[in-house]
């Protein structure tokens, strides 16, 4: 993984993302498409796409796989429910 420009790559806290962006990051770990995430969260595909782009920018990442890896590191346990680890997700 490499950072884009001067954006940080490692050690970026979950608080760098909004609650919706954290939800989307967790759903990316499940391998869901933007449309599947949109259906699950009641958003449009376009909104999810914009959120994914913002997640990539804020974290200095370039791929969805990197988002998934970052999210799993934040949760610490891939079997934990996100709302147990990140308050505000339910």
VEXLUMGU-227787 format. One record per residue: residue in one letter; residue number from 1; x, y, z of N, C-alpha, C, O in turn. Coordinates in Angstrom, 3 decimals. Example, Ala and Ser with C-alpha at 12.3 -4.5 7.8 and 13.67 -1.06 7.14 Angstrom:
2
{"A" 1 {13.190 -5.690 7.800} {12.300 -4.500 7.800} {13.200 -3.300 7.800} {14.236 -3.319 8.465}}
{"S" 2 {12.850 -2.250 7.080} {13.670 -1.060 7.140} {12.900 0.030 7.870} {13.409 1.138 8.039}}
END
This chain:
90
{"X" 1 {0.837 -1.175 0.000} {0.000 0.000 0.000} {0.884 1.241 0.000} {1.924 1.277 0.657}}
{"X" 2 {0.466 2.237 -0.730} {1.228 3.472 -0.744} {0.279 4.648 -0.549} {-0.900 4.580 -0.894}}
{"X" 3 {0.807 5.701 -0.001} {-0.001 6.878 0.249} {-0.035 7.759 -0.991} {0.917 7.784 -1.771}}
{"X" 4 {-1.142 8.485 -1.169} {-1.283 9.427 -2.260} {-0.799 10.786 -1.764} {-1.309 11.294 -0.765}}
{"X" 5 {0.157 11.367 -2.432} {0.665 12.666 -2.020} {1.221 12.601 -0.612} {2.005 11.709 -0.286}}
{"X" 6 {0.820 13.535 0.210} {1.279 13.575 1.587} {0.244 13.039 2.559} {0.384 13.222 3.768}}
{"X" 7 {-0.776 12.389 2.064} {-1.816 11.861 2.942} {-1.250 10.690 3.734} {-0.485 9.896 3.188}}
{"X" 8 {-1.613 10.564 5.025} {-1.120 9.463 5.850} {-1.711 8.139 5.412} {-2.809 8.093 4.856}}
{"X" 9 {-0.985 7.068 5.661} {-1.478 5.745 5.288} {-1.773 4.907 6.516} {-2.865 4.351 6.638}}
{"X" 10 {-0.824 4.809 7.421} {-0.996 3.955 8.588} {-1.334 4.798 9.807} {-0.959 5.968 9.890}}
{"X" 11 {-2.036 4.204 10.738} {-2.312 4.872 11.987} {-3.364 5.957 11.907} {-3.483 6.768 12.826}}
{"X" 12 {-4.131 5.992 10.827} {-5.200 6.976 10.717} {-6.352 6.490 11.585} {-6.838 5.376 11.389}}
{"X" 13 {-6.799 7.299 12.537} {-7.863 6.846 13.432} {-9.212 6.744 12.727} {-9.466 7.421 11.731}}
{"X" 14 {-10.070 5.879 13.271} {-11.411 5.707 12.712} {-12.172 7.023 12.726} {-13.056 7.237 11.897}}
{"X" 15 {-11.833 7.916 13.671} {-12.497 9.208 13.758} {-12.251 10.100 12.554} {-12.901 11.135 12.404}}
{"X" 16 {-11.322 9.710 11.698} {-11.059 10.481 10.481} {-12.208 10.349 9.490} {-12.318 11.133 8.547}}
{"X" 17 {-13.058 9.357 9.706} {-14.198 9.112 8.822} {-15.503 9.407 9.546} {-15.577 9.338 10.772}}
{"X" 18 {-16.526 9.735 8.775} {-17.857 9.909 9.355} {-18.424 8.539 9.712} {-17.882 7.515 9.295}}
{"X" 19 {-19.500 8.513 10.472} {-20.137 7.246 10.846} {-20.568 6.462 9.608} {-20.397 5.245 9.551}}
{"X" 20 {-21.121 7.153 8.626} {-21.544 6.471 7.390} {-20.335 5.909 6.657} {-20.385 4.789 6.149}}
{"X" 21 {-19.262 6.665 6.597} {-18.057 6.185 5.923} {-17.485 4.971 6.638} {-16.984 4.055 5.987}}
{"X" 22 {-17.551 4.947 7.971} {-17.087 3.769 8.704} {-17.964 2.567 8.392} {-17.455 1.456 8.241}}
{"X" 23 {-19.281 2.772 8.294} {-20.180 1.672 7.918} {-19.824 1.141 6.537} {-19.756 -0.069 6.323}}
{"X" 24 {-19.599 2.049 5.614} {-19.248 1.655 4.250} {-17.922 0.906 4.242} {-17.790 -0.099 3.543}}
{"X" 25 {-16.946 1.371 4.998} {-15.649 0.684 5.055} {-15.821 -0.753 5.534} {-15.204 -1.666 4.985}}
{"X" 26 {-16.646 -0.961 6.546} {-16.900 -2.320 7.035} {-17.572 -3.166 5.956} {-17.223 -4.332 5.777}}
{"X" 27 {-18.528 -2.589 5.240} {-19.214 -3.349 4.191} {-18.276 -3.660 3.026} {-18.438 -4.680 2.356}}
{"X" 28 {-17.298 -2.790 2.782} {-16.286 -3.070 1.763} {-15.505 -4.332 2.148} {-15.106 -5.100 1.272}}
{"X" 29 {-15.284 -4.550 3.445} {-14.553 -5.746 3.879} {-15.304 -7.023 3.520} {-14.704 -8.092 3.409}}
{"X" 30 {-16.623 -6.909 3.338} {-17.428 -8.064 2.951} {-17.412 -8.297 1.444} {-18.021 -9.246 0.952}}
{"X" 31 {-16.720 -7.435 0.719} {-16.617 -7.585 -0.728} {-17.840 -7.104 -1.482} {-18.036 -7.460 -2.644}}
{"X" 32 {-18.667 -6.294 -0.827} {-19.886 -5.816 -1.472} {-19.580 -4.737 -2.503} {-18.629 -3.969 -2.356}}
{"X" 33 {-20.393 -4.694 -3.539} {-20.284 -3.647 -4.551} {-20.921 -2.374 -4.008} {-21.605 -2.400 -2.986}}
{"X" 34 {-20.692 -1.258 -4.699} {-21.329 -0.005 -4.293} {-22.850 -0.152 -4.298} {-23.522 0.365 -3.405}}
{"X" 35 {-23.394 -0.842 -5.283} {-24.845 -1.019 -5.352} {-25.351 -1.847 -4.180} {-26.388 -1.527 -3.599}}
{"X" 36 {-24.632 -2.908 -3.825} {-25.050 -3.750 -2.697} {-24.969 -2.972 -1.382} {-25.834 -3.114 -0.518}}
{"X" 37 {-23.937 -2.156 -1.235} {-23.811 -1.320 -0.042} {-24.957 -0.313 0.001} {-25.556 -0.089 1.053}}
{"X" 38 {-25.256 0.291 -1.144} {-26.353 1.261 -1.225} {-27.673 0.613 -0.815} {-28.449 1.195 -0.058}}
{"X" 39 {-27.917 -0.583 -1.315} {-29.155 -1.291 -0.967} {-29.224 -1.568 0.522} {-30.279 -1.419 1.137}}
{"X" 40 {-28.114 -1.967 1.097} {-28.080 -2.311 2.518} {-28.304 -1.080 3.404} {-28.972 -1.165 4.435}}
{"X" 41 {-27.740 0.067 2.994} {-27.810 1.269 3.827} {-28.930 2.226 3.445} {-29.153 3.230 4.121}}
{"X" 42 {-29.635 1.917 2.360} {-30.710 2.803 1.926} {-30.199 4.084 1.291} {-30.825 5.138 1.402}}
{"X" 43 {-29.053 3.984 0.624} {-28.450 5.114 -0.073} {-28.489 4.857 -1.571} {-28.849 3.763 -2.005}}
{"X" 44 {-28.121 5.856 -2.364} {-27.983 5.635 -3.798} {-26.570 5.114 -4.083} {-25.648 5.316 -3.293}}
{"X" 45 {-26.422 4.445 -5.220} {-25.102 3.955 -5.615} {-24.133 5.115 -5.758} {-22.962 5.001 -5.395}}
{"X" 46 {-24.619 6.233 -6.288} {-23.779 7.417 -6.470} {-23.269 7.950 -5.122} {-22.108 8.340 -5.003}}
{"X" 47 {-24.142 7.961 -4.118} {-23.717 8.434 -2.791} {-22.638 7.527 -2.223} {-21.663 8.005 -1.644}}
{"X" 48 {-22.807 6.224 -2.383} {-21.812 5.278 -1.878} {-20.494 5.483 -2.621} {-19.425 5.483 -2.010}}
{"X" 49 {-20.569 5.656 -3.918} {-19.356 5.890 -4.709} {-18.616 7.133 -4.221} {-17.390 7.128 -4.116}}
{"X" 50 {-19.360 8.191 -3.926} {-18.738 9.419 -3.420} {-18.108 9.184 -2.050} {-17.014 9.676 -1.773}}
{"X" 51 {-18.797 8.433 -1.196} {-18.236 8.128 0.121} {-16.961 7.291 -0.004} {-15.986 7.539 0.705}}
{"X" 52 {-16.965 6.308 -0.897} {-15.776 5.473 -1.093} {-14.607 6.341 -1.563} {-13.481 6.186 -1.090}}
{"X" 53 {-14.879 7.246 -2.488} {-13.824 8.145 -2.968} {-13.280 8.998 -1.827} {-12.073 9.224 -1.747}}
{"X" 54 {-14.155 9.475 -0.944} {-13.708 10.299 0.181} {-12.914 9.459 1.179} {-11.929 9.936 1.744}}
{"X" 55 {-13.332 8.219 1.400} {-12.583 7.322 2.286} {-11.165 7.141 1.751} {-10.188 7.256 2.491}}
{"X" 56 {-11.071 6.856 0.458} {-9.755 6.672 -0.160} {-8.898 7.919 0.026} {-7.725 7.819 0.385}}
{"X" 57 {-9.474 9.086 -0.216} {-8.723 10.332 -0.101} {-8.297 10.590 1.341} {-7.129 10.875 1.605}}
{"X" 58 {-9.240 10.490 2.268} {-8.932 10.795 3.676} {-7.870 9.866 4.251} {-7.059 10.280 5.079}}
{"X" 59 {-7.876 8.619 3.815} {-6.927 7.646 4.360} {-5.655 7.539 3.532} {-4.711 6.856 3.929}}
{"X" 60 {-5.624 8.205 2.391} {-4.441 8.148 1.540} {-4.273 6.803 0.862} {-3.152 6.344 0.641}}
{"X" 61 {-5.394 6.171 0.532} {-5.373 4.850 -0.083} {-5.750 4.943 -1.550} {-6.187 5.991 -2.024}}
{"X" 62 {-5.576 3.829 -2.272} {-5.899 3.841 -3.701} {-6.870 2.734 -4.118} {-7.420 2.791 -5.218}}
{"X" 63 {-7.090 1.738 -3.272} {-7.959 0.626 -3.675} {-8.953 0.245 -2.577} {-8.757 0.561 -1.404}}
{"X" 64 {-10.015 -0.435 -2.983} {-11.002 -0.942 -2.022} {-10.369 -1.992 -1.111} {-10.744 -2.104 0.056}}
{"X" 65 {-9.432 -2.746 -1.624} {-8.747 -3.741 -0.792} {-8.019 -3.064 0.356} {-7.993 -3.584 1.472}}
{"X" 66 {-7.433 -1.916 0.090} {-6.759 -1.164 1.143} {-7.752 -0.642 2.177} {-7.456 -0.608 3.372}}
{"X" 67 {-8.940 -0.233 1.708} {-9.990 0.185 2.649} {-10.337 -0.982 3.567} {-10.434 -0.821 4.784}}
{"X" 68 {-10.521 -2.152 2.973} {-10.886 -3.337 3.761} {-9.812 -3.661 4.791} {-10.125 -3.944 5.947}}
{"X" 69 {-8.574 -3.623 4.385} {-7.475 -3.908 5.307} {-7.445 -2.886 6.437} {-7.294 -3.256 7.601}}
{"X" 70 {-7.587 -1.606 6.108} {-7.602 -0.556 7.112} {-8.750 -0.783 8.100} {-8.554 -0.699 9.312}}
{"X" 71 {-9.945 -1.070 7.581} {-11.114 -1.262 8.441} {-10.918 -2.444 9.379} {-11.254 -2.362 10.560}}
{"X" 72 {-10.382 -3.533 8.865} {-10.153 -4.705 9.712} {-9.130 -4.407 10.800} {-9.264 -4.893 11.923}}
{"X" 73 {-8.118 -3.619 10.484} {-7.136 -3.235 11.497} {-7.775 -2.354 12.563} {-7.437 -2.459 13.742}}
{"X" 74 {-8.698 -1.484 12.153} {-9.373 -0.608 13.105} {-10.263 -1.404 14.050} {-10.304 -1.136 15.250}}
{"X" 75 {-10.961 -2.366 13.509} {-11.854 -3.183 14.323} {-11.031 -4.101 15.213} {-11.406 -4.373 16.353}}
{"X" 76 {-9.907 -4.576 14.687} {-9.018 -5.422 15.477} {-9.374 -6.888 15.415} {-8.490 -7.743 15.468}}
{"X" 77 {-10.635 -7.189 15.304} {-11.090 -8.574 15.238} {-12.130 -8.636 14.136} {-13.213 -8.065 14.264}}
{"X" 78 {-11.806 -9.325 13.059} {-12.703 -9.349 11.906} {-14.043 -9.984 12.217} {-14.979 -9.851 11.428}}
{"X" 79 {-14.166 -10.681 13.358} {-15.443 -11.285 13.707} {-16.280 -10.380 14.606} {-17.448 -10.673 14.865}}
{"X" 80 {-15.685 -9.271 15.087} {-16.419 -8.352 15.956} {-17.420 -7.554 15.136} {-17.170 -7.230 13.975}}
{"X" 81 {-18.543 -7.245 15.746} {-19.519 -6.390 15.083} {-19.005 -4.958 15.145} {-18.562 -4.519 16.206}}
{"X" 82 {-19.051 -4.214 14.037} {-18.488 -2.859 13.999} {-19.067 -1.940 15.082} {-18.333 -1.134 15.656}}
{"X" 83 {-20.352 -2.045 15.367} {-20.946 -1.147 16.354} {-20.414 -1.405 17.756} {-20.544 -0.549 18.631}}
{"X" 84 {-19.812 -2.580 17.986} {-19.201 -2.870 19.282} {-17.852 -2.179 19.400} {-17.412 -1.852 20.502}}
{"X" 85 {-17.204 -1.959 18.281} {-15.876 -1.372 18.278} {-15.913 0.119 17.992} {-15.178 0.893 18.605}}
{"X" 86 {-16.763 0.520 17.067} {-16.874 1.923 16.687} {-18.222 2.452 17.152} {-19.241 2.150 16.530}}
{"X" 87 {-18.258 3.228 18.222} {-19.529 3.783 18.689} {-20.229 4.561 17.578} {-19.583 5.185 16.737}}
{"X" 88 {-21.535 4.513 17.590} {-22.314 5.250 16.589} {-22.679 4.408 15.391} {-23.441 4.864 14.538}}
{"X" 89 {-22.166 3.199 15.294} {-22.536 2.313 14.184} {-23.553 1.304 14.676} {-23.257 0.482 15.543}}
{"X" 90 {-24.722 1.367 14.135} {-25.732 0.372 14.497} {-26.787 0.312 13.425} {-27.735 -0.465 13.535}}
END
